[in-house]
Amino acid sequence: MRRTFATLALVAMAAGLIGPSGVGAATAAKPAAKHDPCAAKPSKYQQAQCRKFSASAPADEYFGKMKMSFLGINNTFRDETIVAGAYTVDSGVIAKVNFADDAMRAWMAKYPNDPQLARTFFLGIIMFKKIYTQQYQDKAWDYMNLIQRKFPSTFFAKQVKKDMAIGFTEHVLADALPCPTPLPPGVVPTLMPSAEPSPTPAPGRPKLDLIEQPCIKPTPTPSPTPLPLATPTLAPALPANATPVPATPAPTGSPTATPTASPTP
């Protein structure tokens, strides 16, 4: 019996099921705990501040295609919000905002737990709300949900949650249509609805407000201006007793040189 147990133990050790001291291989290969440099701080507040500092991006690091710092991203959102006014569809403003959005996404991909991201997303939401196109209205809605999911305890997430509780409506400028052709006299126009009704939002999506734009008047084609015709000029009349002068024929052949007299000595 002792030999049988010894043989089984040797087979188990060879298979890696138990170690030399009888401990399982899985227990012996357990990885060591990751070292937390912030755990040595004396208070929980200092530990939390240390972890926030470790997750933050350096101020001199740049992101995106335009290599923008997080301060540059924030300033772009603030400045273009002022330039946009009540609303905008200006391509110049949208181009600058796109560069800031690209840099913000690159920043979040590298430092996903940076606490400063909440403020930048909040500034981006304010800007995207002012761009009255479907693409950027949807982006504002998506970022409002992202900031609540990723940074729920921040002031910015609480403010967004309050705004969504009040109600959020997407504003989109409808395409401008050409103005109708004037009807001939005596024809009664058919009454048509002034604008298409806003579609019913899907579940979990905000309301949509389609804003009608003024119609586009066709540009009249300028008619060509006729040029004045040239008035023929009459030759002066000859007196009755005048003799017509015959036309002098043009000389033909090479001209003959006139001989020059030689000087007399």
C-alpha positions as MATLAB code, in Angstrom:
seq = 'MRRTFATLALVAMAAGLIGPSGVGAATAAKPAAKHDPCAAKPSKYQQAQCRKFSASAPADEYFGKMKMSFLGINNTFRDETIVAGAYTVDSGVIAKVNFADDAMRAWMAKYPNDPQLARTFFLGIIMFKKIYTQQYQDKAWDYMNLIQRKFPSTFFAKQVKKDMAIGFTEHVLADALPCPTPLPPGVVPTLMPSAEPSPTPAPGRPKLDLIEQPCIKPTPTPSPTPLPLATPTLAPALPANATPVPATPAPTGSPTATPTASPTP';
ca = [
       0.000    0.000    0.000;
       2.763    2.468    0.857;
       4.426    1.805   -2.473;
       1.094    2.385   -4.261;
       0.552    5.785   -2.587;
       4.148    6.794   -3.279;
       3.718    5.893   -6.947;
       0.495    7.912   -7.206;
       2.178   10.928   -5.561;
       5.056   10.796   -8.010;
       2.604   10.626  -10.949;
       0.643   13.636   -9.607;
       3.829   15.659   -9.113;
       4.924   14.837  -12.654;
       1.524   15.983  -13.999;
       1.802   19.262  -12.044;
      -1.331   18.666   -9.984;
       0.457   19.067   -6.652;
       3.699   20.697   -5.586;
       6.438   19.169   -3.514;
       4.769   20.362   -0.303;
       1.328   19.118   -1.326;
       0.030   22.582   -2.445;
      -1.910   22.711   -5.711;
      -0.180   24.096   -8.767;
      -2.897   26.738   -9.266;
      -2.367   28.035   -5.740;
       1.402   28.097   -6.138;
       1.155   30.046   -9.434;
      -1.138   32.792   -8.020;
       0.089   36.214   -9.257;
       1.222   38.795   -6.756;
      -1.088   41.698   -5.958;
      -0.505   44.888   -7.974;
       1.329   47.537   -6.032;
      -0.745   50.665   -5.362;
       1.540   53.674   -4.741;
      -1.393   55.683   -3.320;
      -2.177   53.142   -0.581;
       0.661   54.518    1.582;
      -1.108   57.881    1.982;
      -2.284   58.491    5.573;
      -5.928   59.442    4.804;
      -8.585   58.290    2.351;
      -8.895   61.802    0.939;
      -5.186   61.907    0.136;
      -5.425   58.453   -1.420;
      -8.309   59.584   -3.643;
      -6.443   62.729   -4.674;
      -3.364   60.672   -5.449;
      -5.362   58.320   -7.679;
      -6.947   61.263   -9.508;
      -3.525   62.804  -10.077;
      -2.157   59.490  -11.376;
      -5.041   59.176  -13.873;
      -4.772   62.768  -15.166;
      -3.129   63.742  -18.443;
      -0.072   66.010  -18.261;
      -0.685   69.636  -19.197;
       2.023   69.504  -21.881;
       0.636   66.437  -23.688;
      -1.199   66.948  -26.976;
      -3.915   64.875  -28.652;
      -5.691   64.423  -31.953;
      -4.837   65.457  -35.500;
      -4.215   69.072  -34.505;
      -2.148   68.158  -31.395;
      -4.307   70.043  -28.911;
      -3.799   70.114  -25.140;
      -6.769   69.699  -22.830;
      -6.710   73.471  -22.226;
      -6.815   74.078  -25.975;
      -9.811   71.745  -26.309;
     -11.711   73.573  -23.571;
     -10.891   76.991  -25.052;
     -12.044   75.896  -28.518;
     -15.427   74.755  -27.194;
     -15.860   77.994  -25.198;
     -14.838   80.306  -28.050;
     -16.969   78.628  -30.722;
     -19.977   78.617  -28.388;
     -19.731   82.405  -28.287;
     -19.182   82.677  -32.050;
     -22.196   80.433  -32.777;
     -24.679   82.747  -31.056;
     -28.159   81.238  -30.726;
     -27.450   78.544  -33.325;
     -25.189   77.909  -36.303;
     -24.559   75.737  -39.328;
     -21.370   77.582  -40.320;
     -18.818   75.204  -41.824;
     -15.899   77.168  -40.329;
     -17.240   76.789  -36.791;
     -18.051   73.114  -37.370;
     -14.499   72.410  -38.648;
     -12.908   73.841  -35.482;
     -15.328   71.936  -33.266;
     -14.544   68.698  -35.133;
     -10.818   69.104  -34.405;
     -11.559   69.654  -30.697;
     -13.869   66.629  -30.628;
     -11.213   64.444  -32.268;
      -8.627   65.548  -29.678;
     -11.075   64.931  -26.820;
     -11.720   61.371  -27.991;
      -7.978   60.684  -28.267;
      -7.516   62.063  -24.749;
     -10.253   59.793  -23.367;
      -8.772   56.764  -25.155;
      -5.391   57.277  -23.456;
      -6.574   58.559  -20.041;
     -10.093   57.134  -19.598;
     -10.288   57.984  -15.880;
      -9.029   61.563  -16.085;
     -11.392   63.618  -13.882;
     -10.961   66.671  -16.132;
     -12.781   64.863  -18.936;
     -16.149   65.585  -17.306;
     -15.733   69.357  -17.712;
     -14.572   69.044  -21.324;
     -17.498   66.814  -22.291;
     -19.872   69.285  -20.647;
     -18.420   72.156  -22.703;
     -18.698   70.021  -25.823;
     -22.372   69.281  -25.099;
     -23.150   73.004  -24.866;
     -21.444   73.574  -28.228;
     -23.064   70.640  -30.030;
     -26.525   71.763  -28.914;
     -26.023   74.967  -30.928;
     -25.259   73.195  -34.214;
     -28.681   72.686  -35.788;
     -27.941   69.549  -37.807;
     -29.042   65.997  -37.080;
     -25.472   64.704  -36.694;
     -24.425   67.116  -33.958;
     -27.747   67.062  -32.136;
     -27.372   63.272  -31.855;
     -23.781   63.730  -30.674;
     -24.919   66.093  -27.908;
     -27.476   63.499  -26.772;
     -24.908   60.676  -26.793;
     -22.403   62.730  -24.775;
     -25.115   63.622  -22.236;
     -25.639   59.924  -21.591;
     -21.892   59.205  -21.574;
     -21.070   61.826  -18.933;
     -23.736   60.429  -16.598;
     -22.522   56.887  -17.064;
     -18.780   57.572  -16.751;
     -18.662   60.475  -14.260;
     -21.894   60.173  -12.251;
     -20.625   61.891   -9.086;
     -19.362   65.089  -10.770;
     -21.181   68.423  -10.837;
     -21.348   68.309  -14.636;
     -23.073   64.916  -14.702;
     -25.628   66.103  -12.142;
     -26.322   69.234  -14.203;
     -26.837   67.165  -17.358;
     -29.154   64.806  -15.492;
     -31.231   67.781  -14.357;
     -31.466   69.121  -17.918;
     -32.572   65.747  -19.263;
     -35.236   65.499  -16.544;
     -36.656   68.867  -17.650;
     -36.631   67.713  -21.272;
     -34.227   67.829  -24.200;
     -35.369   68.556  -27.746;
     -33.170   68.265  -30.806;
     -33.386   71.254  -33.172;
     -32.671   70.566  -36.841;
     -32.974   73.023  -39.728;
     -35.031   71.511  -42.536;
     -33.752   71.739  -46.083;
     -34.715   74.966  -47.828;
     -37.083   74.327  -50.755;
     -37.534   76.464  -53.885;
     -40.377   78.956  -53.760;
     -43.558   77.910  -55.635;
     -44.153   79.270  -59.118;
     -46.692   82.132  -59.164;
     -50.083   80.976  -60.457;
     -51.758   82.685  -63.395;
     -54.544   85.174  -62.637;
     -57.859   83.620  -61.664;
     -56.389   80.270  -60.451;
     -57.162   79.441  -56.805;
     -54.149   77.835  -55.007;
     -54.572   74.530  -53.205;
     -53.953   74.799  -49.479;
     -50.933   72.774  -48.408;
     -49.414   72.256  -44.928;
     -46.759   74.878  -44.155;
     -44.213   72.381  -42.849;
     -43.768   68.669  -42.337;
     -44.742   67.494  -38.864;
     -41.858   66.500  -36.612;
     -41.487   62.705  -36.484;
     -42.352   60.826  -33.322;
     -39.129   60.036  -31.394;
     -38.076   56.421  -30.945;
     -38.044   54.952  -27.432;
     -35.097   56.320  -25.472;
     -34.506   59.158  -27.931;
     -35.234   62.896  -27.472;
     -37.915   64.895  -29.249;
     -37.104   66.323  -32.663;
     -38.049   69.818  -33.827;
     -37.735   70.412  -37.581;
     -37.359   74.153  -38.225;
     -38.684   75.374  -41.567;
     -36.430   77.713  -43.523;
     -37.518   80.447  -45.964;
     -37.962   79.225  -49.522;
     -35.299   79.898  -52.117;
     -36.361   82.348  -54.811;
     -35.172   81.402  -58.306;
     -32.577   83.739  -59.709;
     -33.937   85.415  -62.864;
     -31.890   84.817  -65.992;
     -30.779   88.166  -67.409;
     -31.936   88.705  -71.025;
     -29.212   89.751  -73.492;
     -29.136   93.475  -74.256;
     -29.200   94.133  -78.040;
     -26.235   96.061  -79.328;
     -26.930   99.274  -81.358;
     -26.545   98.846  -85.111;
     -23.836  100.848  -86.882;
     -25.205  103.702  -89.076;
     -23.624  103.721  -92.573;
     -21.703  106.923  -93.428;
     -22.459  108.438  -96.862;
     -19.633  109.757  -99.018;
     -19.806  113.523  -99.771;
     -21.502  114.339 -103.100;
     -19.341  115.774 -105.906;
     -20.344  119.035 -107.663;
     -21.937  118.727 -111.050;
     -19.031  120.319 -113.018;
     -16.302  118.312 -111.215;
     -14.132  116.019 -113.273;
     -13.538  112.647 -111.710;
      -9.906  111.931 -111.010;
      -8.826  108.505 -112.224;
      -7.274  106.255 -109.693;
      -3.498  106.038 -109.817;
      -2.397  102.466 -110.502;
      -0.017  100.921 -108.059;
       3.601  100.646 -109.359;
       4.690   97.241 -110.509;
       8.164   95.787 -110.667;
      11.247   96.854 -108.800;
      11.921  100.592 -108.566;
      14.633  102.039 -110.902;
      17.430  103.846 -109.144;
      17.936  107.496 -110.285;
      21.540  108.069 -111.557;
      23.539  110.483 -109.503;
      25.904  112.929 -111.213;
      29.533  112.412 -110.369;
      31.344  115.461 -109.025;
      33.532  117.461 -111.514;
      37.077  117.875 -110.455;
];
